Amino acid sequence: MDKEALKQRCRERVRPVVLGLDRAGVGPLAVSVVGLLICILSGLVVAGGHLFWGALIFLLGAGLDMLDGDLARLQGKVSRRGAFLDSTFDRLGEAALFAGLAWYYVAHLAQPRPWAVLFILGTVVGSLTTSYVRARAEGLQTTCHVGLLQRPERVVLLGVGMLLGWRVLEVVLGILAVLTLATTVQRLIHVARKLPGAGQADVGFGSGPPTSPGEEP
């Protein structure tokens, strides 16, 4: 099963929740804001030394990210503003969690784990630049849908690693650091090949729409 088919199946599973939110009068922006607040809470819980509970809270907050895009489409509220806010909230939520993880590895173990902190830094840099490359490409009126490791995969790996404990998580963070940075390089090469160089005509631009709410940049 490819990613698109899996994504569609997940959307079908959460459809009753989306319909329930719509009947309750909840808008997509409210869902995005609550998701951000929950992810910030998870970072605080992890920073307080509770890795397992922080993982559960983080997965709950990340799960809301599956809802806001579909809710926006259902209510006819799809907009570039919503896409912008949704993507920004996702980055802020991840940053809060990674800050909590860094503090956990420094303050809550018998010995600080500098390699874990380095992996966290690498993952943060990779995650931010992965999203930036796509956003910048779309700002130049081209598309960038490739990626070895996008946000859904990052969320699953990170959540499972946290649930299995700090030793497993440290390995997962190392894998995430490598794959997120590799995804950035992959996207850089992909976009650079599509963009015209000096003296070349701007052919093929405008080939795709901007990111819609709920679609990961």
C-alpha positions as CSV (number, residue, x, y, z in Angstrom):
1,M,0.0,0.0,0.0
2,D,1.5,3.4,-1.0
3,K,1.5,6.5,1.1
4,E,-1.5,8.1,-0.6
5,A,-3.7,5.0,-0.1
6,L,-2.7,4.8,3.5
7,K,-3.4,8.4,4.0
8,Q,-6.9,8.0,2.5
9,R,-7.6,5.0,4.8
10,C,-6.6,7.1,7.8
11,R,-8.9,9.9,6.7
12,E,-11.8,7.4,6.3
13,R,-11.2,6.2,9.9
14,V,-11.2,9.7,11.4
15,R,-14.2,10.9,9.3
16,P,-16.7,10.3,12.1
17,V,-14.6,12.5,14.4
18,V,-14.4,15.2,11.7
19,L,-18.2,15.1,11.3
20,G,-18.7,15.3,15.0
21,L,-16.5,18.4,15.3
22,D,-18.4,20.0,12.5
23,R,-21.7,19.3,14.2
24,A,-20.3,20.8,17.4
25,G,-19.4,24.0,15.6
26,V,-15.7,23.6,16.0
27,G,-13.6,25.2,13.3
28,P,-10.3,24.0,11.8
29,L,-8.3,26.9,13.4
30,A,-9.5,25.8,16.8
31,V,-8.3,22.3,16.2
32,S,-4.9,23.5,15.0
33,V,-4.5,25.7,18.1
34,V,-5.5,22.9,20.5
35,G,-3.1,20.6,18.7
36,L,-0.3,23.1,19.2
37,L,-1.1,23.5,22.9
38,I,-1.2,19.8,23.5
39,C,2.2,19.4,21.8
40,I,3.6,22.2,24.0
41,L,2.2,20.4,27.0
42,S,3.9,17.2,25.9
43,G,7.2,19.0,25.8
44,L,6.7,20.3,29.3
45,V,5.8,16.8,30.6
46,V,8.9,15.3,29.0
47,A,11.0,18.1,30.4
48,G,9.6,17.2,33.8
49,G,11.0,13.7,33.4
50,H,7.9,11.8,32.3
51,L,8.8,10.4,28.9
52,F,6.0,7.8,28.5
53,W,3.2,10.2,29.4
54,G,4.8,12.9,27.2
55,A,4.7,10.4,24.3
56,L,1.0,9.8,24.8
57,I,0.2,13.5,24.9
58,F,2.4,14.2,21.9
59,L,0.6,11.5,19.8
60,L,-2.7,12.9,20.8
61,G,-1.7,16.4,19.7
62,A,-0.2,15.0,16.5
63,G,-3.4,13.1,15.8
64,L,-5.4,16.3,15.7
65,D,-3.3,17.3,12.7
66,M,-5.2,14.6,10.8
67,L,-8.4,16.5,11.5
68,D,-8.0,20.2,10.7
69,G,-7.4,19.8,7.0
70,D,-10.4,17.5,6.4
71,L,-12.5,19.8,8.7
72,A,-11.5,22.8,6.6
73,R,-12.5,21.1,3.4
74,L,-15.8,19.9,4.9
75,Q,-16.7,23.4,6.1
76,G,-15.4,25.2,2.9
77,K,-12.8,27.0,4.9
78,V,-9.7,26.0,2.9
79,S,-7.4,29.0,2.6
80,R,-3.7,29.9,2.3
81,R,-3.9,31.5,5.7
82,G,-5.1,28.2,7.2
83,A,-2.3,26.3,5.4
84,F,0.3,28.9,6.7
85,L,-1.0,28.8,10.3
86,D,-1.3,25.0,10.3
87,S,2.3,24.4,9.1
88,T,3.7,27.0,11.5
89,F,1.9,25.5,14.4
90,D,3.3,22.1,13.4
91,R,6.8,23.4,13.5
92,L,6.2,25.2,16.9
93,G,4.8,22.0,18.4
94,E,7.7,19.9,17.2
95,A,10.2,22.5,18.6
96,A,8.5,22.4,22.0
97,L,8.8,18.6,22.1
98,F,12.4,18.6,21.0
99,A,13.3,21.2,23.6
100,G,11.7,19.0,26.3
101,L,13.6,16.0,25.0
102,A,16.9,17.8,25.1
103,W,16.2,18.9,28.7
104,Y,15.2,15.3,29.6
105,Y,18.5,13.9,28.3
106,V,20.5,16.5,30.1
107,A,18.7,16.7,33.5
108,H,16.8,13.5,34.2
109,L,19.3,10.7,33.6
110,A,22.2,9.5,35.8
111,Q,24.6,10.8,33.2
112,P,23.8,13.5,30.5
113,R,23.6,12.0,27.0
114,P,25.4,14.5,24.7
115,W,24.9,12.3,21.6
116,A,21.2,12.3,22.2
117,V,21.2,16.1,22.3
118,L,23.3,16.2,19.2
119,F,20.8,13.9,17.4
120,I,17.9,16.1,18.6
121,L,19.7,19.1,17.2
122,G,20.2,17.3,13.9
123,T,16.6,16.3,13.7
124,V,15.4,19.8,14.4
125,V,17.6,21.2,11.7
126,G,16.5,18.5,9.3
127,S,12.8,18.9,10.0
128,L,12.9,22.7,9.7
129,T,15.0,22.7,6.5
130,T,12.9,19.9,4.9
131,S,9.8,22.1,5.4
132,Y,11.6,25.3,4.3
133,V,12.8,23.8,1.0
134,R,9.3,22.8,0.0
135,A,7.8,26.1,1.1
136,R,10.5,28.1,-0.7
137,A,9.9,25.9,-3.8
138,E,6.2,26.7,-3.8
139,G,7.1,30.4,-3.3
140,L,8.9,30.1,-6.6
141,Q,5.8,28.5,-8.2
142,T,7.2,25.0,-8.5
143,T,6.4,21.8,-6.5
144,C,8.3,19.6,-4.2
145,H,6.4,16.4,-3.1
146,V,9.4,14.1,-2.7
147,G,10.8,13.1,0.6
148,L,12.4,10.1,2.3
149,L,10.9,11.1,5.6
150,Q,8.0,13.4,6.0
151,R,6.1,14.5,9.1
152,P,3.8,11.6,9.5
153,E,6.8,9.2,9.5
154,R,8.7,11.4,11.9
155,V,5.7,11.5,14.3
156,V,5.3,7.7,14.3
157,L,9.0,7.0,14.8
158,L,9.3,9.6,17.5
159,G,6.2,8.5,19.4
160,V,7.1,4.8,19.3
161,G,10.7,5.6,20.4
162,M,9.4,7.7,23.4
163,L,7.0,4.9,24.4
164,L,9.8,2.3,24.4
165,G,12.1,4.3,26.7
166,W,15.1,6.7,26.4
167,R,17.6,4.1,25.2
168,V,15.4,3.1,22.2
169,L,14.5,6.7,21.7
170,E,18.2,7.7,21.4
171,V,18.6,5.3,18.5
172,V,15.4,6.6,16.9
173,L,16.7,10.1,17.2
174,G,19.9,9.2,15.5
175,I,17.9,7.6,12.6
176,L,15.7,10.7,12.5
177,A,18.7,13.0,12.3
178,V,20.2,11.2,9.4
179,L,16.9,10.7,7.5
180,T,15.6,14.3,8.0
181,L,18.9,15.8,6.8
182,A,19.0,13.4,3.9
183,T,15.4,14.4,3.0
184,T,16.6,18.0,2.9
185,V,19.4,17.2,0.5
186,Q,17.0,15.1,-1.6
187,R,14.6,18.0,-1.9
188,L,17.3,20.5,-2.6
189,I,18.5,18.4,-5.5
190,H,15.0,17.8,-6.8
191,V,14.0,21.5,-6.7
192,A,17.3,22.8,-8.1
193,R,16.9,20.5,-11.1
194,K,13.4,21.9,-11.8
195,L,14.3,25.5,-11.5
196,P,15.9,27.4,-14.4
197,G,19.4,28.6,-14.2
198,A,20.9,31.9,-15.4
199,G,19.9,32.6,-19.0
200,Q,17.2,29.9,-19.0
201,A,13.5,30.6,-19.5
202,D,11.1,30.2,-16.6
203,V,9.4,27.2,-18.2
204,G,7.1,24.9,-16.2
205,F,6.3,27.2,-13.3
206,G,2.9,27.3,-11.8
207,S,2.6,23.6,-12.0
208,G,1.0,23.0,-8.7
209,P,-1.2,24.7,-6.0
210,P,0.1,25.9,-2.6
211,T,0.0,23.5,0.3
212,S,-3.5,23.1,1.6
213,P,-4.5,22.8,5.3
214,G,-3.6,19.4,6.6
215,E,-1.0,18.7,3.9
216,E,2.5,18.5,5.3
217,P,5.1,20.8,3.8
